[in-house]
Amino acid sequence: MKSMESWVFSVYVDNRYYRLTAEVIYRSDQVERICVKGRDRSIVLQNNRPLFRGKGLKHRRPNWKLIEGTGNNAYALERIIAALSSYLDRMDV
């Protein structure tokens, strides 16, 4: 297993930029969990990207699931997931 990595990214929601920190907290052959932290809140998102990469399905979009925390703003959650997907595709970790 690779070392757990973290990175900083920003998301534009409701006319404001939010600077967030993401960290991969768990990774297996089937799923990976990413903790996204803001100023005073955090959420944990899970996706099945490693499963698709293992099967050679490079262009299949992973399914994302909110594991911990609350997703009060669906639009903000979509923007966070889009930013995470973009980073993970670029780095191909």
C-alpha positions as CSV (number, residue, x, y, z in Angstrom):
1,M,0.0,0.0,0.0
2,K,1.2,3.5,-0.8
3,S,1.7,6.1,1.9
4,M,-1.3,8.2,2.7
5,E,-1.2,11.5,0.9
6,S,-2.8,14.9,1.6
7,W,-3.3,18.0,-0.5
8,V,-4.9,21.4,-0.3
9,F,-7.5,22.6,-2.8
10,S,-10.1,25.3,-3.1
11,V,-13.8,25.2,-4.1
12,Y,-15.9,28.1,-5.3
13,V,-19.4,27.9,-3.7
14,D,-21.9,30.7,-3.1
15,N,-19.6,33.5,-4.3
16,R,-16.8,32.5,-2.0
17,Y,-13.7,30.3,-2.3
18,Y,-13.2,27.7,0.4
19,R,-9.8,26.3,1.1
20,L,-10.0,22.7,2.0
21,T,-7.5,20.0,3.0
22,A,-8.0,16.4,1.7
23,E,-6.3,13.3,3.0
24,V,-6.6,9.7,1.9
25,I,-7.2,7.9,5.2
26,Y,-7.9,4.4,3.9
27,R,-7.2,2.6,0.6
28,S,-7.8,-1.0,-0.4
29,D,-8.2,-2.9,-3.6
30,Q,-11.9,-2.0,-3.7
31,V,-12.4,1.4,-2.1
32,E,-10.6,4.5,-0.9
33,R,-11.8,6.9,1.8
34,I,-10.8,10.6,1.7
35,C,-11.2,13.0,4.7
36,V,-12.0,16.6,3.6
37,K,-11.4,19.2,6.3
38,G,-12.4,22.8,6.4
39,R,-12.0,25.4,9.1
40,D,-14.2,23.7,11.7
41,R,-15.9,20.8,9.9
42,S,-14.8,17.6,8.2
43,I,-16.5,14.9,6.1
44,V,-15.4,11.5,4.9
45,L,-16.1,10.5,1.3
46,Q,-15.7,7.0,-0.1
47,N,-15.3,5.9,-3.7
48,N,-14.7,2.7,-5.6
49,R,-12.0,4.0,-7.9
50,P,-9.4,1.4,-7.0
51,L,-11.8,-1.4,-8.0
52,F,-12.2,0.1,-11.5
53,R,-8.5,0.8,-11.9
54,G,-7.7,-2.8,-10.9
55,K,-10.1,-4.2,-13.5
56,G,-8.6,-1.9,-16.2
57,L,-11.7,0.4,-16.5
58,K,-9.8,3.6,-16.6
59,H,-12.6,5.8,-17.9
60,R,-15.4,4.6,-15.7
61,R,-16.5,7.2,-13.2
62,P,-16.4,6.1,-9.6
63,N,-19.4,6.2,-7.3
64,W,-19.0,8.6,-4.3
65,K,-20.7,8.1,-1.0
66,L,-20.8,10.4,2.1
67,I,-19.6,8.2,5.0
68,E,-19.2,10.7,7.9
69,G,-20.4,14.3,8.3
70,T,-23.4,16.1,6.9
71,G,-23.9,17.3,3.3
72,N,-26.2,20.2,4.0
73,N,-25.4,21.9,0.6
74,A,-25.7,19.4,-2.3
75,Y,-24.1,21.8,-4.7
76,A,-21.1,22.3,-2.4
77,L,-20.7,18.5,-2.1
78,E,-20.8,18.1,-5.9
79,R,-18.1,20.8,-6.3
80,I,-15.9,19.0,-3.7
81,I,-16.3,15.7,-5.4
82,A,-15.5,17.2,-8.8
83,A,-12.3,18.8,-7.4
84,L,-11.3,15.5,-5.7
85,S,-12.0,13.5,-8.9
86,S,-10.0,16.0,-10.9
87,Y,-7.0,15.8,-8.6
88,L,-7.1,12.0,-8.4
89,D,-7.3,11.6,-12.1
90,R,-4.4,14.1,-12.6
91,M,-2.2,12.3,-10.1
92,D,-3.5,8.8,-10.8
93,V,-2.7,7.7,-7.3
